[in-house]
Amino acid sequence: MLKNVILLICCYCFIIQITLAQTTVTYTFTAAQSACGEVVSWDTPTNALVQDDTGAIANALKSSNSPSACLIVSAPVAVGTDVACAATVQGIEVTIRRQQIPSTGLNGNQDALIQFVEAGTATPIGNDQSTGVDWTNEWLDYSYGGSTDTWGLTFTATDITDPDFGLAIKAKSGAVLGTSSTASVDYVEMTVTYAVCPCAPTPEPGVVTLQKL
């Protein structure tokens, strides 16, 4: 009998297969401020907290005064259930509803910075997701990151639910010299994709499942 058991162990391996349960949570932000000390600050930054086509604005950006200050949105609140406390954050997608209001047809605003900030500060951390894409003359929802993009950072559930957790947005002018355009941000939303290890079922006494390699 002992010989048979040893032979069985040699020919088979016990394999524990754990399938992570993946889900997403959407967050809105409940606080906003203009920071970073650049020449052009954001007027009425709290207008970036509610989608109503009335945005926070960085007025009359041009080549000589770009980029704008940081529009920092923070204090995320879950639409539904928060990220589970034992979660592994696999990616974050940020959607920004924004537009430009050109003073001439020759100007266009662009991202200067799209980056998370250290909690409670205006210090950028992780990857800058800004692009060279011109902002449109009408409201457009533009997404950054994704379900497998952690922005060069390692997030915990505590990070996400920290009231000081925030995102910084800077705009810049892509203008022909001497022209200007106003940048406006109406709303910012964040979708967190995470996984948790499901509770293992209680095994039946005396039952072992073997998988042949």
Secondary structure, DSSP 4 states (H G I P E B T S, - for coil): -HHHHHHHHHH-B-------EEEEEEEEEEEEEEES--SSPEESGGGGGS-SS--EEEEEE-TTT-SPPEEEEEEEEESSSPPPTT-EEEEEEEEEEEEEEESSTT--EEEEEEEEE-TTS--EES-----SPBPPSS-EEEEEEBTTB-TT----HHHHH-TT-EEEEEEEE-PPTT--EEEEEEEEEEEEEEEEPPPPPPPPTT----B--
